[in-house]
Amino acid sequence: MPLPRIATRLFTLATALLSRTIIVTNKSVPVFSDAQLLPNDPEHEDFYCGWDWEEANQDCEYPCPSGLDDECPPLSNGRPRRCIAAAGCFARFKKVYWTGVISLSFDRAAHLSNSAVASVEMDAESGSFITNANLMEDEEMEAFESSFAKYLFGAFEEEIEIDSVRVQEQQYDRPCVAAAYGGIDPTSTSLDMMVRVVGEFIPIGDKDFTDDEFGDEVLKLINYFDPESFVEAIKNEHVYFGATIGISAIEADNVVE
């Protein structure tokens, strides 16, 4: 006997939903659908909140990495959102890159005291002796990288997630960098670091960034937005940075030796 028309429609709808969506509820062991995950993607990174799969996939706004509904804010009308597995958001992440020279300026005498003297060299032109401070070691480098990533993430107001900040090279008082800022001040010293910043975001609607646009925003945040707040934060992060008095940056392409 054929199914009644309404029963047939309900069966077809249920089959279609099960073929594309698994809604994870508050279970200790969530169930996953592999259909929208890349082979090596961490599954927990593709949990997003939504009333249904379509909303989670379209907005990709509220991640819920635990797989629990409790992490999801309700809709504006009070209806609950669910934590959706395999929402298809993780595969949509786009990475953007910036490489440039970031200069941390220190009060010279105080920084030599904080970082210890690394060497004393004679300047070939003036004949005077130049005292150099120690470069960052792993502990100081990690402190800078994590602090700078937090600063950028907060300044971008979650429009872009900072995937990584890596110091690639470091040198004190590079003449080519100092020249861009009017020369070297004898009362200060600058640690010039070649830094690579990687950001990531999900393009939704008008939200999109190229590498150049991302780089322009990073430069604005360092040079103009609120550099004083980062200076205060890094001074309290590690004794090595205790004498920091400023921060500035230029594009890597603008550094000419």
N, C-alpha and C positions, 0 to 999 in steps of 0.2 A: 504494500500500500504506500503510495507516495506521501511524503511528509506534507503537512499543511504549509501554505505559503509563508506564514510568519515564522514557523519553525525552520524552514529552509533558509530564510534570510538571516535568522539568528545564528544558525550553524555556519553559514558562509562568512558572516562578520567575525565570529569567534575564531574561525580558522585563519582569516587574514590577519587578525591582531596577533595571534600566537606566532605566526610566521615572521613577524617583524619586531615584536616588542616583548620584553620581559620586564615586568615591574618588580623591583626589589623592595620588599617590605622589611620590617624589623626582624630579620632572621639572623642568627649567629653566623650561618654559612650562606652567603648570597648565591643566587643562581646566575650564571652568565650566558649571554649569547655571543658567540664568536663571530657573527656575521659582519659586524661593523668595527671590529678591532683589527689593527695590523698585526702581523704574526708575532712581533716581539714587543708589543706595547704592554706596559703594566696595566692590568685590567682595572685596578682601582682608580686609575687616572681618567677613566671614561665614564664615571658616575656623575650625572648631573640631574638637578631637580626640575620637575615639571609636572603639570597636571596630567599630561600624557607624554608619549614619546615625541610627538610632533613639537610640543612646546619646548621640551628639553633640548631637542636637536636644533630648533630654530633659534633659540635664545642663547644657549650655552652660557648662562649667566651665573648660576649658583652650583658650584661643584659640591659633591657630597662624598668624599673619598672613603668614608667608612661603610657606605652602602646602606646607611640607616635613614629612614624618613625624618628622624628627629633633627637632622642637619638642614632641612629644607624650610625656608620661610613660607608662610601661607600666601595665597593670592590676595589681591586687594579686597576681594569680596569675602575673605575669611575662609574660603575653601582650601583644603590642604594640598600641598604639592607632595609628590612622591619622589623617592630617589630612584632614578632610572638607570639600569645597567646598559652598557653598550649604546650610549646615547649618540654616538657618532661625532662627538665634539673633539676628542683627542686628535683624530686624524686631520682636523681642520686647522690645527695650530700652525701659524706661520712665524718663522724666525727672522729677526732683523739684526744687523751687525753694525758696530761702530768701533773703529780703532783710532786712537789719538794719544797725545801726550798730556798727561795731567801733572801739574806742578803743585806740590805742597810746599808752601813757604814757611820757614821757621825763623825765629829769633836765633841768630847764629850761636851766640855764647851759651844760651840756655839749651839749645839742641845738642851742642857738643857735650854738655854735661849729662844730658839724658841718654844719648846714644853711644857715648864714649868716642874717643878719637881713633880714627882708623889709620890716618897717615898724615905726615907733614911734608909738603912738596914746595919747591921753589918755582915761582912764576917766571917763565923765561923772559917775558917782556919787562916786568917791573923789577925783578930781582928780589921781590918780597916773598916771604914764606906763606903758604896757604895751608890751613888746617882743614882736613876733611873728616866728616863724620862717617860712622858706619852706615852701610846700606841696610835695608830691611832684611831680616832673616825670615824663616817660614812663619814664625809666630806673629811677627809684626805685619807680614804680608797678608796673612789670613785675616787679621784684625781690620786692615784697610779694606780688603775686598768685601768682607761681610758688611762693614759699616757703609761703604759706598753703595752696595746693592740695596740696602735698606733705604738709604736716602733717595735713590732713584725711584724705587718702587713707590714710596710715599709721595714723591713729587709727581709721578705719572698718574696718581690717583686711581690705580688699578686698571688703567687703560691698557698698559703693557706690563706683563710680568717679567721681572729680570731673571733670566735663566742663569747667567753667570757673569762674573767680573774677574778677569785674570790679568795680573801684572806680568808682562812679558820681558821688559827690560827696565833697569833703573840706573840713574847716574845723577850725581850732584852738579848743579849749575852748568848745564849744557849751554854754551854760548849762543847756539842757534835758537834755543828756546828763550833765553833771557833777552835776546835782541828784539823779540816780538813784544816785549813789555818794557823796553827802554833801557836794557842793560842790567848788570848785576849790582845790587845794593850791598855794600861791604858789611852792613850790620845784619844782613839776613843771609840765609842759604836756602836753596830750593832743591827738593828731590824731584827730579823729572822722570816720570814713569811712562813707558809705553803700555797702554792699557787696552784690553779687548773687552767690549761689553756686548753681550748677547741678550736680546729681548725676545719675547714671544707673546702672541696674542691670537685671538680668533677673529678673523674679519667678519663683522656682522653689520649689515646696512652700510652706512657711510664710513664706518671705522676701518681704516686701512693705513698702512705706513710702508714707505719704501726705506731702504737702508739710508739714503740721503736725508730723508725727513726725520728718521729716528736719530741720526747723528746730529742734525741741527737742534733737535730738542734736547739731547744730552748736553751739548755745548751751552745752550741757553740756561739749563738747570744749574750747570757748574758756574758759569760766568756772571749770570744776571739774576736768576730766580731767587735763591736764598742761600748763597754759599756760606754765610755766617753760621747758619744752623748746623751745616755739616762740620764746619771747623770746630764748633763747640762739642759736637758729638764725638769726633775723632780724638779730640784732646783728652776726653774721659775714657777712651777705649783702651789705651795702652800708654805707659810712661814714655815710650819712644816718640809719641805724637804730642806730648804735653806742651811743647813750645810752638805748636802750629799757629800761624798768624794769618794764613790765607790759602786759597786754592784757585787755580785757573786751569784752562785747557785750550788746546788748539788741535786742529785736525792733523793726522799723521802726514798727510800730503803737503802740509804747510811748513813742515820741518825741513829746512835745507841746511845741511852741514857745511 
